[in-house]
Amino acid sequence: MIGFYDYTVLLTYFSLLSASAGIIVSLSGPGGGSPYFGIFFLLFCGLCDAFDGKVASTKKKRSIMERNFGIQIDSLSDLVAFGVLPACIGAAMMRTSPFFQSILHIGDSMWYCMGMRVLLHMILILYVLAALIRLAYFNITEEERQKKEKGSRKVYTGLPVTSASLIFPAILLLQYIISIDITLLYFVAMFLTGLAFLLKFSLKKPGLKGILFMVLLGIIEFGLLVLLKLCIS
């Protein structure tokens, strides 16, 4: 078989499997979808991504092909996990939100309904495009950087796409805290996050403590989502 299957790429494979399952879950189910279940798969993708690079670096004798393969599948997996999956969650929210259903079915304003649908779907599509551009740009700049200097990157340019694994679960948490439908807020956050992927600003790459802190935040978000969903159910 083509490809590589050792322990250095397993977390990346798990992340992609989780993202694919999250897409299916988000767009399936009663009422048009299950976005609040899809968000759990997004959190798991973030957990896998937090450690896949660290795990891969433990193998000292990786061939150039193994290393390049790992870089490529990491970006491809990130596009699905942090680009496509959040967009699918947004699409499911739009289909299940009482607020959006009410404004999208105004009988005496066909153009208004059509305009809203186009706008919302454009935000989803452009968000995925922004994630794709950022990942491709990161790959080529990282390749150029490694030709000039050794070691790992110290600074990111723009917001990493993996931040989606903490941003969007935090927004969905608000739905359990406030009574107002937060679907519109999700789309606003998606637009701003996609824009932040492409803006040219410097962001210090987190070290081990920073990564563990973000993992802790993800675990807290996961626990709160489970607890609040059980309480409401």
N, C-alpha and C positions, 0 to 999 in steps of 0.2 A: 504493500500500500504506500501511496505517496504521503508526505507529511511527516511530522514528528509527534511522538506520543509519550515522552518521558514526563517526569514530575514537574519539569520547569514550565510546561504549558498547560497543565491540568486546570489551574485556577482560571486561566483565560477561557478554556473550553467550558468550564462550569458557569462562568459569567455569561457566555453566549447562550448556553442552554437555558439559563434562568431568564435572560432577556426574551428569548423566543417564547418560553412558557408564559411570561408576563404579557407579551403582546396578544397571545391567544386568549388568555384569561380576561384581559382588559376589554377586548372587543367581543367577548362571548358572554352568555348568561342572560338572565331575564331582564327585560326593560332596556335592552340595547347594549349592555356591557357591564363590567365589574371593575371600574377604575381603582376602587379602594383595595381590591385584592391585588391588582397589578402593581401597586406601589410597593408591596412586600418583596416582589421579585426585583424591583429596582434597588431596594436597599441591599439585597443579597449581592447584586452585581457590584455595588459600591464596596462591599466587604471583600469580595474576590479581588477587585482592582487594587485595593489598598496594599495587598501583600504579594501580588503576582510578580512584581519586579524584584522584590526582596528574595522570594523563593528562587527565581531564575538565576539571580546573581550568586547563589550558593554553589552552583555548578561551575567550577573553574575552567574545565576543559571543554567548553562548548565550541563547536566548529563555527566558522563564519556563517555557514548556511543555517545552522541551528539558531544562531543569534539573530540573523536577519529575518528568519521565519518567525521568531518570537515577536520581533518588533512589528512585523506586518499584521500578524493575527491579533495582536493587542489593539492596534488601531481599528481594525475591521470589527472586532468585538465591541470596542468602545462606541463605534458609530451606531451599532444596533442597540446596545444597552443604554447609552446616555443620549442618543439622538432619536432613534426610531421609537423606542419604548415610551419615553415621556410624551412624545407626540401622539402615540396610540392611547395613552392614558387620557390626554386632553380630548381626543376625539370621543372617547367613551364618556367623559364627563359632559361633553356637549350634548350627547345623545340621551343622557339620563338626568340632566339637570332640569328641575321644574322651571327655574327662571329662564333658561335658554329655550326650553320648549314653548314657553308662553310667548316670548318675543319673536320666535321663529315661525309662529303659526298665527300671525295677525292677518286675518282674512282680507281686510281692506287695504293692505299695504304690501303688495307682492314684491315691489322693487326693494322695499326696506328689508324684507325677509331674505331675498336673494343676495342683497348687498352684505348683510350680516353673515350669511353662510360663507360667501366668498372671502370676506375679511378673516373670519375665524380659521378657515381652512388654509388661507395664505400664511397665517402666523405659524400653523403647524408645519407646513411645507418649508417655509423659510428657516424655521428653527433647525430642521434636519439638515438643510443646506449649510447653515452656519456651522453646525457641528462637523460636517464633512470637510469644509474648507479649513477649519481650525486644525483638525487632525492631519490633513495632508500637509498643511503649512508646518506643523510641528515636526512631522517626519523629515521633511527636506531640510529644515533648519538644524535639526538634531544631527542629521548626517553630515552637514557642513561643519557643525561645531566639533564633532568627533574627529574630523580631519585636522583640526587646529589645536585641540586641547584634550587632555585625558580626564577621566573621572566622570561623574554624573553631573547633569545640569543643576545649577544653583538657583536659577531664576526662570520663571515662566513669563511668556509674553501673552497677555490676555488671560481670560478666565479658563481654566482647564474644564473640559467637558465632563469630567468625572464629578464635578461639583453638583451636577444635576441630581446625584444620588442623595444629597442632603437638602437641596433647595426645595424640590417638589414634595417630598414627604412632609417637610415642615409646613408647607402651605396646606396640604390635605389634613394635617392635624388641626388646623384652625376650624375646619368644618365641624369638629366635635366640641369646639370651645365656644364658638359664636353661632347664633341661629341663622345668620345671613348666608345665602348660597355663595360660596367662594369660587365658583367656576370662572367668573370673569377675572378674578384676581389671578387664577392659575394661568390664564392666557396672557395677562399683562406681564406676569413673571416670566413666562416662556419667551415673550418678545424681548424683554430686557436681558434675560440670560443669553439668548442667541446673539444679541448685540454685543454683550460682554465677551463672548467667545472671540469676536473679531476685532475688538478695540485694542489699540497698541499701547498697553500699559504693563509695567513690570510687577510681578507678584513673586515673592520669595517662595521657593519650593520648600514645603514642610519637611522637617527631619523626622526621625523615628517618633519623638514625642508628639509632634504635630499630627502624624498619621494616627497614632494611638488615640489622640484626643478626638479626631474626626470619627474614628471607629466607635469610640464611646458615644459620641453624639448620635451616630447611626443606630446603635443599640438602644439608646434612650428613645429615639423616635419610633423604632420598631416596637418597643415595649409599651409605649404610650398608645400607639395605634391599636395594638392588640387589646389593651386594657379598656380603652374608650369604646372600641367596637363591641366588646363583650358586654360592657355596661349598658350601652344603648340598645343592643339586641335583647 
